[in-house]
Structure formats: C-alpha cells, structure tokens
Amino acid sequence: MLTTWRSDEAADPPSARDRPPVRKGAVAATVAWLSVAAAAVAVPAAIGVATGDALAYLIVWLVSTTVPGVLVWRTFAAPSSLAEELGFGNALGIALLLIAWVPAVIVGNAVLAWWWPITAIALYVVVPSLRRHWLPRRHRADATPWRWHVCTAAVCLATLGYQYVTELRQRSLPGSDDTRIHPDMWFQQTLVNALEHTLRLMEPQLAGEPKRYHWFANADVAVTSQLSGVPSTTVLFALWSVPMAVSMVVAATAFARRLMAEDGAFGRHWWVGPAGATVVAAVPVVVLLGEPRQEAITNGFMAVSPSGVLGLVMMLALSGSMIELLRGKNRLGIWVVTLLLMTMSVGTKPSNLPIVVAALLAVAAVEYARTRRLPARSLALAIVAVALIAASSFALMGGSSGTGVVWFDTLQLDEAVKVASEQDDQVFLVGTGVFGVYLGTQAARLIGLSGIAYRRTRGDIGIWWSAAVVFAAWCASWLVQQPGYSQRYFWRVVIVLAMMTSVVVAVRVACELPRRVLIGPLLTVAVAGIAVGTWVLQWPAADVTDPGTAPFNRLLPYGLAAAVLATCIVGWRLRSSVTATAVVPVATLGLVFALAAGTPAAIDDLRMPVDRAISGKPLPYTDRDLPRLVTADEQQAALWLREHADDGAVATNVFCVPTRYESGCQATAFWVSALSDRPMVIGGWAYIEKGREVTDRDDVSYKRRPAPYPERLRLSLDMVRDPSAATARALRSSYDAQWIFADRRATEVSPRISRFAETVYSNADVTIYRLR
C-alpha cells in the first residue's frame, strides 16, 4: 500500500559527519568534463559547423536544459547522487524546457522560452531554501567518486568519436555538397520547420492538412535552435545529436548506479556504469558471429530518428525515478518527476508507455504474489500510463496506422526468410533458424533477465522492473507489425537499459565473491570468447538462397560459442567442487563471454571508418544509399526558397527516391519542404496518414503506394510538364500555391511555364517560378 508522502524539505538533513570528504580528484574531474565540452564543439566543427555556432549551441543547451534540469531533480528527487542528477536531470531539463516553450510559441515568439531557465536560475540564486541545491550536502552513500567522473567523461569522448567516424562524417551541412543521407532526416526537418512557428502541426507534404505525430524531439530541436540562433538545419544535422549522445551515456551510468544502490555497492563498484556504457555506446558490442549480419542491430541511438533517441534517454530517466517509487520511496517530489517523465514519454515515442504499462502490470503481479496485498502503487502508475496513452492518441499518436498483431513479422527483414517466402519452401524452419541467430546476437542484452532468478537480486523490485521492461520490449518487437517494420523501436528504446541491466546483474550476483575466486573463471571465458569471435571473422558466409541450410549454417558459429562457454562453465564448476571454492554465477560468466566474443567484430567494423577518418576520406556509400542523391544545386535552390518565400505553398515535381518520377516509385523525397520551409501542394507521400493501411506484407510497400491525393499530384505534374492557365488557377485557388519548384532531374520541365509564372531562381538542376 502507499505510505504517507514525505516532502524533501521534511527529510532529515545529513549531519556534518555524514558529508563526504573533499574529493582529491576534483581537478581531474573538472578537466575531464571540460574535455567533453571541448569535444562537443570540435566534433560539429569537424564536419563544417562554424565554431561560434557550435559553442553557442552548447552554452544554450547547458543553460536552458542541463542546469535547470539538475537543480529541479535535486529539489524533487533528493536524496540522490551527482551521477543521477546529471544523467536523469538532463532528460528532465528537456521536458521542462518544452513546457516553457509552449506558451512562448503560442504568443508567436519561441525565444520567449528563455523565461524558464532565467527564472529558474534566478530563484535558485535568490531563495535561501533553493540556494542550497547548488552545493547540496550529501550522505556518504550518495557521494560520487571522482573516478566515476573521469571514466564517464572518457566514455563520452569515445562515444562522440564513434558518432563522428560512423555517422556524422557522412553528413554534409545542407547546401554545402551533394548528399545521400537517409530520407527520414529530411522528413524530421520538415517537422522541425513547422514547430518553429506553431503547436498546431500541419502536414508539410500536403498543404492545409493536419499532421499527427509524436513530435516532442522535433520540438526540442526547434526550441534549442531558436534560443541559440543557429539554423535548425544545422542543429538537426550536426548539433542536437552531440548533447543527446552525452545524455545517453550519463543517463546509462546513472541508471546503473540506481540499480547498484540497493546493495549499497556503488562506492566499491562505481565503475559498473562507465563499463556498461562503453560496450553500449562508445564501442557498441553485439554478438555478431559470421555472415551475413542481421539487419538493424544497433545500440539504439538511431541518428535518423530523433524521437527514437529521445525515447531511449527518456526510458532510462523514467526507469530511474520509477525504481525509486517501486522500492517504496514515496516522496511527493519523486511522484511529480515520474508523472512528468511519463507525460513526456507520450509524445516522444509511441512505443515507450506501452512498454511501461506492461512492466508495471508484471511488477504488480510479482508484488501481489509476494505480499498477497493489492499493489496500489504499481496499479496506480499503470492506470495513469494507460490514461496518458488514451488522452494523447488523438493528437500525438499519428504514424502508427497499420499497426497489428503479426507474429515474427520482423523476420521478413532477413534475406533468407525473404528467399524462403518467395519459394514457399520451409518458411517455418528457416524462420526458426533465423530467430535463433537473432537470439544469439542479442544474448548480452538479454542476460539481465536472469536477475529475477538469483537470490541476491530477485528480492529487488528494481531488477524485476528492469527485466519486465526488457522482456516486454523484446516480445513486442516480435509480436507487433507496423509499417516499415517500425516495431523494431520497441526494442531500440530499451537496448541501453537492457545492456546496463545485464552488467548490473552480472556484477551484483558475483560481488560477494573474493577477487581470487573471480579472476580465473572470468579470464578464462574472456580469452575463450575473444578466440571464438576472432576465429569466426573468417567463417565462410552462408548462402541465403538455400533455405534448407542457410539459417542453420549461420547458427553454427553461435552453437560453437555456446559449446565453448558451456565447457568453460562445467570445467570451473568441477574444479570448484574439488577445491571447495565458491562458484562464479553463470550470468556473470555468460556476459563476459558474450562481450568478449562480440568485441572482435566490433573492432573490425570500426577499422575502416577510423582509417578513413584519419586519412580524411569519406565513407563509401552502400547500394541502398546511392539512389538517395540530392545534389548541392538542388539543396541550394530549396534554401533560396527558404530565404525568399514567406507565403504560399509550393508545387513541385519532386516526390521520389531516386529523384526521377515514375509511377510506383518510392515516394520518400521530403527534402524540398525540409530545406524550403514551405508546405507542398503534395510532396513525397509515403508518410501521409491517408492510405497507410498498406504495409510491407502486402504486394506493394506503403512507400510505393499510389498518391493518396491524385488530383494534387496531377496538377503539380501538369504545371511542370504541360502547364496551362487552368492548372495555374486551380493550384492558386485550391491550395494557395505561389511557387513552382521544377527539378530537371525529376521530370522534363516545359519552357511554357514562363507564360504563367515568373522565373525567380535557376541553377543547373532547378528552376523556381512564382505564379503570376
């Protein structure tokens, strides 16, 4: 049952003797974080962002998001450690800034959102009861060792380096060079454009139609762009992901600290968070043994999906506060923070709160089984989560149409399953084998589920919560079908949480054992794992065109790895029984082996991008990237329109990727509206809600479906290819079209347009006209 709430002000203050001694490494910690700040400026500058813009954006982020978030977290969620305040406070700061942004954008000037950070900082300076939160007194249990700061900062630096060599170097700033970035980046920019002006989101690809979408991440890009004065295209393409990557790392380490705190072992095991963050963010380790690789296995930080990135960070922060509540710490402040983060999650990613609801119901069942009493706390939170989902579904849950229950639909991404489906040959057996490979690749992230079985951890409701979140997300990713296989986001938003749970469980179940007992078994399985991982780098690729053998040939390396691990475990257990020494838990040995086995492939994957970064060469484009070309001339034309057009919609002939228009093309060209900041009569229609019931399981992909508004398409194409006065009148009267963006790479452009429109801009690829 819920106990009486106690406010933070009513909590007993720590005595002077409880205060930690002055940290000897304060200088080292300060230098470490200053290095992260320097890298946050240097990394964007390395891809062409002006140093002044990068510095201004960093300062604005710290002042508008980090500082208020940390101070409010200290006020409402104390007592806590600096690790948790930095990790979870940054996520809370994003939520608070968006709340402040709402009235500012309503009155027509988003820059007025400065009222919140200025007011918050002023209050914490002037009000005596708040002023103490700048330098709070802490119990020794809440002290954060300086070594944690140094190591976490080092992981942040490595993470930014990883992002630079694998992702950011592939992007050129809009208008500076030809680009082949993922179309989703252009789509996200269209939403940012709209949210710079209004809360009433309209469909950028369809002038005059409303848009339903989970837009909180796009709003954060918009407001931080306006507060800093840096163009939103620069913020989205180069700047926003930098503090978010740091936020992910710090939130991950804070989450680990919270899970470790139940054993009171954080002081001795301060390194757990940085160690886990290293293998999930700095050098992401996935157990990839052999070829072909499984698709879309990442660390969850998908730069082309701001909502997915923010959803990942929010899941960590929400879990941090949720664990406190579930452990019985019923302070009013932690309730306020939890409810705020739950509300924030609604508009961040539709997958977040359904996972939370499932986890809360699982925790409620566990609590009832233990106590035979109604688990009011868990059920109340679940009811609130369901209510939030229901209340927001009408405005924010767009983009999820076409969702249904289709078991193992994600397997259709694998080439072997595709071949078997086309040949109608042994689909079940092939799918079974491929699913086994998926299980093997995610082994390290699923080991945390074993925490509910060990004596040392099964009594901690925080472990049950984490395991329930991981299990619910894993199941949803296999049981739900969404257009474009978006069900994978159920798993992506919890990948970091899953890995950190595995690391914490592996440490907690073994932390009572003396070091002399641990060294031998851990060293053995680590060496064995590295040996297996290195050997299978040379494993011959399976022939996916042979449904009878391909998936099982791909399983062989994982079978070999399992056999080697089992041999190591049995050998050490036999030896322990003979020498009467303690037995190292299987979860600990399994995690060390899995990480060791995945490390050779992770390092091998980094070799090429690191070499190319050192030599200054760009990364090679994949076959999938090549059709996405948008030339520098095309981008410059659209940017000219952004600069000079302040009214009316745009009629264009650009809808497809590749750019050349043809019936049945992939209608994912969003770059005209993204760069021009103008609504389209009709643009790429793949993500328009009407007709999204078509999914990848049908004969045609939803990206290749016919235009849902054929009259708009006909008028737009006719105005470019075969213009007439009637077409021009229809565009103006029906859709307020003022501009024609005619791209010669998309279709033929008729010279007769000049009879009905004035040429205002032209380059090698594009001519822009204004209708008379």
Salt bridges, closest charged atoms under 4 A:
ASP8 OD1 - ARG331 NE 3.36
GLU9 OE2 - ARG132 NH2 3.03
ASP18 OD2 - HIS139 ND1 3.82
GLU84 OE1 - ARG257 NH1 3.35
GLU84 OE2 - ARG258 NE 2.75
GLU85 OE1 - ARG74 NE 2.68
GLU85 OE1 - ARG138 NH2 2.82
ASP142 OD1 - ARG257 NH2 3.61
GLU167 OE2 - ARG171 NH2 3.01
ASP184 OD1 - HIS182 ND1 3.82
GLU203 OE1 - LYS211 NZ 3.29
GLU209 OE2 - ARG712 NH2 3.95
GLU262 OE1 - ARG327 NE 3.34
ASP263 OD2 - ARG456 NE 3.48
ASP263 OD2 - ARG508 NE 2.76
GLU291 OE2 - ARG293 NE 3.15
GLU324 OE2 - ARG258 NE 3.77
GLU324 OE2 - LYS329 NZ 3.56
GLU324 OE1 - ARG331 NH2 3.78
ASP409 OD1 - ARG697 NH1 3.16
ASP414 OD1 - ARG554 NH2 2.70
ASP460 OD2 - ARG327 NH2 2.84
ASP460 OD2 - ARG508 NH1 2.74
GLU512 OE1 - ARG455 NH2 3.63
GLU512 OE2 - ARG456 NH1 2.52
ASP604 OD1 - ARG607 NH1 2.53
ASP605 OD2 - ARG293 NH1 3.05
ASP625 OD1 - ARG628 NH1 3.15
GLU634 OE1 - ARG745 NH1 2.83
ASP647 OD2 - ARG770 NH2 3.16
ASP677 OD2 - HIS197 NE2 3.24
GLU711 OE2 - ARG714 NH2 2.59
ASP718 OD2 - ARG714 NH1 3.12
ASP722 OD1 - ARG752 NH2 2.47
GLU748 OE2 - ARG660 NH2 3.67
